[in-house]
Amino acid sequence: MNSIRLALKALREEILEFRFAYPLEVVGQAGPRESLHYYLYSDKFSWSVMRMDASGVPRAWRRLYGEVYKAAFIAWWGLVNLEHHLRHGDTPAREAFMRQIDWLDGHAVIGSDGSVVWPNQYDLLEGDTLLMAPWVSAYDQGMVISALVRGYRMTGRPRLLGLLRGAHRIFEISTRDGGVRAAAPRGVVYLEHPGGPTPGVLDGFLTSLLGLYDLWVETGDSKVESLFREGIAGLKSFLPVWDYHQKWSWYATREYLCPPTYHVINRSLLRVVAGLAGEPDLVAQAERWNPDSLSATDRLEIYFGFQVTKNWSRVRHRTWRQSKERIEVLSRQAAGNLPLRNASKYFHGTEGVIRVERKMLPPVRTSQERNQGISRNFRD
């Protein structure tokens, strides 16, 4: 019954509450080394998936994995509170920001080579890709870097700078070796969901570029600058994949047209990244994505295009059959190198990925072996 209630709620929001406006502000003061501001802000977020713990650290709730601590969510909550403090002199908001910094400090996973990551400790079925804990994400890494840079600027805490100096290394590692880096026709992209189709989720990639930019500005590290520049080249290379007729953006690798929330975030992040990188072509693309420029016919096209592509995505992935319990079963079977239930075949791929074609469930690819390997390296 709960699944039905949630499905009806989602359909109501998508059909009846579809709006082209979204309350998100680009913060012009962000970027310079002396700035504490982050690039995006809104005081109208609903935070409907937030479940606050007793210490004031948020957990994210989703139907398929319950309540979890997610580093990007915690970092974002901290950055929003920091902006509250900067705008209004709100002392409780500053304290909330520092609580998130303390949590991120305490939950960093440090490798013997000085590498630092904030892995996700839950299993996630994203499309046809099963990500098994612990898995890393360019989105988490970028958002955390941006938060810690500002935490270091506020406190001067040497440990935060130490964590930041190791936080870029995961961007040097390919997805097949446990990292977040994937090749583009020119340059690279950094994936929010490693193992999934390239180029992946645009806002997650752009957030990772902002993290790298903040780290480069703070440390002056030429390696970090190179990672940022490579990402800009990859962004320019793959941007046509994310573009819908020069008027809207796609979610992930053309999975479905973005709902307005995602699209406004995509456009805002692209504007910021384009400005920081000095790329007028990217600035022009962000302007073409301006919802205010859409005609009535364009709005109808996008509205119905979203409804069709979003629901076709649900049909392809049979999302109504997915549940937390089913994902737990898939993860146990994959961890034991067992054929998944109703599988027609299974094998270990050359990238340490189990690819399964099933009669009853959509195909699943899992990066379990890869993630176990990097987890061992970080704990050695």
C-alpha positions in Angstrom: 0.0 0.0 0.0 2.9 2.4 0.8 4.3 1.8 -2.7 1.0 2.6 -4.3 0.7 5.8 -2.2 4.1 6.9 -3.2 3.5 6.1 -6.9 0.3 8.1 -6.9 2.0 11.0 -5.2 4.8 11.0 -7.8 2.3 10.9 -10.7 0.3 13.8 -9.1 3.4 15.9 -8.8 4.6 15.1 -12.3 1.2 15.6 -14.0 -0.6 18.3 -12.0 2.2 20.2 -10.3 4.6 20.4 -13.3 6.0 24.0 -13.3 8.6 25.6 -15.5 9.9 27.9 -12.7 12.1 26.6 -9.8 13.3 28.8 -6.9 17.1 28.5 -7.4 19.6 31.4 -7.3 23.1 31.6 -8.8 25.3 33.3 -6.2 27.5 35.8 -7.8 30.0 36.2 -4.9 31.0 32.5 -5.1 34.3 31.5 -6.7 37.2 33.6 -5.4 39.5 32.1 -2.8 38.4 34.5 -0.1 34.7 33.7 -0.6 32.7 31.5 1.7 29.6 31.5 -0.6 28.6 28.5 -2.6 27.4 28.8 -6.2 23.7 27.9 -5.8 21.2 28.8 -3.1 17.5 28.8 -2.3 15.6 29.3 0.9 12.5 27.5 -0.6 13.8 23.9 -0.7 11.2 21.4 0.6 13.8 18.9 2.0 11.0 16.3 1.8 13.4 13.4 1.8 15.3 14.6 4.8 15.2 12.6 8.1 17.3 14.5 10.7 19.2 12.4 13.3 19.6 13.4 16.9 22.9 15.1 16.3 21.6 17.4 13.6 22.9 15.5 10.6 20.4 14.7 7.8 19.8 11.4 6.4 18.2 10.9 2.9 15.2 8.7 2.6 14.2 6.8 -0.5 11.7 4.0 -1.1 14.4 1.6 -2.4 17.0 2.0 0.4 15.3 3.7 3.4 17.2 6.2 5.5 20.9 6.6 4.7 23.7 9.0 5.3 24.8 10.4 2.0 27.9 12.6 2.0 26.6 14.9 -0.8 23.3 15.5 0.9 25.0 16.3 4.2 27.5 18.7 2.4 24.6 20.4 0.6 22.6 20.9 3.8 25.7 22.4 5.3 26.3 24.8 2.4 22.7 26.0 2.4 23.0 26.7 6.1 26.3 28.5 5.5 24.6 30.8 3.0 21.8 31.4 5.6 24.5 32.5 8.0 26.3 34.7 5.5 23.1 36.5 4.4 21.4 36.8 7.8 24.1 36.5 10.5 22.3 33.4 11.6 24.4 31.8 14.3 22.4 28.5 14.5 22.9 28.1 10.8 26.6 28.5 11.2 26.6 25.9 13.9 24.6 23.6 11.6 27.2 24.0 8.8 30.0 23.1 11.2 28.1 20.0 12.4 28.1 18.8 8.8 31.8 19.6 8.4 32.5 17.6 11.6 30.6 14.6 10.2 32.4 14.7 6.9 35.7 15.0 8.7 34.9 12.0 10.8 33.6 9.8 8.0 36.4 10.3 5.4 38.0 7.1 4.3 41.7 7.6 3.9 43.9 5.3 1.9 47.5 4.3 2.6 48.5 6.5 -0.3 46.7 9.5 1.1 43.6 9.2 -1.1 40.4 10.3 0.5 36.8 9.4 -0.4 33.4 9.5 1.1 31.8 6.2 -0.1 28.1 5.4 -0.1 27.3 2.6 2.4 24.1 1.3 0.7 23.2 -0.6 -2.4 21.6 1.4 -5.2 19.8 0.1 -8.4 20.1 2.9 -10.9 18.5 2.0 -14.2 20.3 -1.2 -15.2 23.3 -0.7 -12.9 23.5 -2.2 -9.4 25.9 -0.2 -7.3 27.0 -2.2 -4.2 28.3 -0.7 -1.0 30.8 0.8 -0.6 30.6 2.8 -3.9 32.1 6.2 -4.7 30.4 9.0 -6.7 31.8 12.1 -8.4 28.8 13.9 -7.2 29.4 13.1 -3.5 33.1 13.8 -3.9 32.6 17.2 -5.6 30.0 18.4 -3.1 32.0 17.4 -0.1 35.2 19.1 -1.5 33.2 22.4 -1.9 31.9 22.1 1.7 35.3 21.3 3.2 37.0 24.1 1.3 34.7 26.5 2.9 35.0 24.8 6.3 38.8 25.2 6.0 38.5 28.8 5.1 36.4 29.4 8.2 38.4 27.4 10.7 41.9 27.0 9.3 41.8 23.4 10.6 44.9 21.6 9.3 43.2 18.2 9.1 40.6 19.6 6.6 43.3 20.8 4.3 44.9 17.4 4.6 41.7 15.7 3.6 41.3 18.1 0.7 44.8 17.3 -0.6 43.9 13.7 -1.1 40.3 14.2 -2.3 41.2 14.7 -6.0 42.8 11.3 -6.5 39.6 9.4 -7.2 39.1 11.6 -10.3 42.4 10.2 -11.7 41.1 6.6 -11.5 38.9 5.0 -14.2 35.6 3.5 -13.4 36.9 0.0 -14.4 39.5 0.4 -11.6 37.2 1.7 -9.0 37.2 5.4 -9.7 34.8 7.9 -11.3 36.7 8.8 -14.5 35.4 7.8 -17.9 36.7 8.7 -21.3 35.0 11.2 -23.6 35.6 11.8 -27.3 37.7 14.7 -26.0 38.6 15.0 -22.4 36.8 13.0 -19.7 33.7 12.9 -17.6 33.3 12.1 -13.9 30.4 9.9 -13.1 27.8 10.2 -10.4 27.0 6.5 -10.9 30.2 4.7 -11.9 29.5 1.6 -14.0 26.4 3.2 -15.6 26.2 4.5 -19.2 28.4 7.4 -20.2 28.2 10.4 -19.9 25.8 9.8 -17.0 24.0 12.5 -14.9 24.8 16.0 -15.9 24.2 17.8 -12.6 26.4 15.3 -10.7 29.2 15.8 -13.2 28.9 19.6 -13.0 28.9 19.5 -9.2 32.2 17.5 -9.3 33.7 20.1 -11.6 32.8 22.8 -9.1 34.5 20.8 -6.4 37.6 20.5 -8.4 37.6 24.2 -9.2 37.3 25.1 -5.5 40.1 22.7 -4.7 42.3 24.1 -7.4 41.7 27.7 -6.3 42.4 26.8 -2.6 45.5 24.7 -3.1 46.9 25.9 -6.5 47.6 22.3 -7.3 48.4 21.9 -11.0 47.1 18.3 -11.0 43.7 19.5 -9.9 43.7 22.2 -12.5 44.4 19.5 -15.2 41.5 17.4 -13.9 39.2 20.4 -14.1 40.3 21.3 -17.6 40.0 17.7 -18.8 36.4 17.7 -17.4 35.6 20.9 -19.2 36.8 19.3 -22.5 34.6 16.3 -21.7 31.6 18.5 -21.0 32.0 20.3 -24.3 32.3 16.9 -26.1 29.2 15.3 -24.5 27.0 18.3 -24.2 25.0 17.4 -27.4 24.0 14.1 -25.6 22.4 16.1 -22.8 20.8 18.6 -25.1 17.1 18.4 -26.3 16.6 20.5 -29.4 18.5 23.5 -28.0 15.7 24.1 -25.5 15.8 21.6 -22.6 18.1 19.0 -21.0 18.0 15.2 -20.6 18.4 13.3 -17.4 21.4 11.0 -17.4 22.3 9.5 -20.8 19.0 10.4 -22.5 17.0 8.4 -19.9 14.1 10.8 -20.0 13.6 14.6 -20.3 14.4 16.3 -17.1 11.6 17.5 -14.8 11.8 21.3 -14.3 13.7 20.9 -11.0 16.5 19.0 -12.6 16.6 21.2 -15.7 16.9 24.4 -13.7 19.7 22.9 -11.7 21.4 21.7 -14.9 21.2 25.1 -16.5 22.3 27.0 -13.4 25.3 24.7 -12.8 26.2 25.0 -16.5 26.1 28.8 -16.3 28.4 28.8 -13.3 30.9 26.2 -14.7 31.0 28.0 -18.1 31.8 31.3 -16.4 34.5 29.9 -14.2 36.1 28.1 -17.2 35.8 31.1 -19.5 33.8 29.1 -22.1 31.4 31.4 -24.1 30.0 28.4 -26.0 28.9 26.8 -22.8 27.5 30.1 -21.6 25.4 30.4 -24.8 24.1 26.8 -24.3 23.0 27.7 -20.8 21.1 30.7 -22.2 19.4 28.5 -24.8 18.1 26.3 -21.9 16.4 29.3 -20.2 12.8 28.3 -19.5 11.7 31.9 -19.9 12.6 31.7 -23.6 10.2 28.9 -24.3 7.1 29.5 -26.4 3.7 28.0 -25.5 4.3 25.3 -28.1 7.7 24.5 -26.7 6.2 24.2 -23.2 3.6 21.7 -24.4 6.3 19.7 -26.3 8.5 19.5 -23.2 5.6 18.7 -20.8 4.3 15.8 -22.9 7.8 14.8 -23.8 8.7 14.5 -20.2 5.5 12.5 -19.4 6.2 10.0 -22.2 9.9 9.5 -21.7 9.7 9.3 -17.9 7.0 6.7 -17.9 8.7 4.8 -20.7 11.7 4.7 -18.5 9.6 3.2 -15.7 8.3 0.5 -18.1 11.7 -0.4 -19.4 13.1 -0.8 -15.9 9.9 -2.2 -14.4 10.2 0.1 -11.5 6.9 -1.0 -10.0 8.5 -4.3 -9.2 11.5 -2.8 -7.5 11.7 -2.8 -3.7 14.3 -2.6 -1.0 13.9 -6.3 -0.3 14.4 -7.2 -4.0 17.6 -5.1 -4.2 18.9 -6.8 -1.1 18.3 -10.2 -2.7 20.1 -9.1 -5.9 23.0 -7.8 -3.9 23.4 -11.1 -1.9 23.2 -13.1 -5.1 25.7 -10.9 -6.9 28.1 -10.9 -3.8 28.0 -14.7 -3.8 28.7 -14.8 -7.6 25.4 -16.6 -8.0 23.0 -16.4 -11.0 20.2 -14.0 -10.2 16.8 -15.5 -10.0 15.2 -16.1 -13.4 18.5 -15.3 -15.1 19.0 -16.6 -18.6 22.8 -16.2 -18.2 25.5 -14.6 -16.1 29.2 -14.1 -16.3 32.0 -12.0 -14.9 33.0 -9.2 -17.3 36.5 -8.1 -18.0 35.9 -5.0 -15.9 35.0 -6.9 -12.7 31.3 -6.4 -13.5 28.6 -9.0 -13.3 26.2 -8.6 -16.2 23.0 -10.4 -16.0 20.1 -10.8 -18.5 17.0 -11.8 -16.8 13.6 -12.9 -18.0 11.6 -11.4 -15.2 13.8 -8.4 -14.3 15.6 -5.8 -16.3 19.4 -6.4 -16.8 21.6 -5.6 -13.9 25.3 -4.7 -13.9 27.1 -4.5 -10.6 30.4 -3.0 -9.7 30.7 -5.1 -6.5 34.1 -6.6 -7.1 35.5 -3.3 -8.2 34.2 -1.5 -5.1 35.3 -4.3 -2.8 38.8 -3.9 -4.2 39.0 -0.2 -3.6 37.5 -0.6 -0.2 40.3 -3.1 0.7 42.9 -0.7 -0.6 41.6 2.1 1.5 41.5 0.0 4.7 45.0 -1.5 4.3 
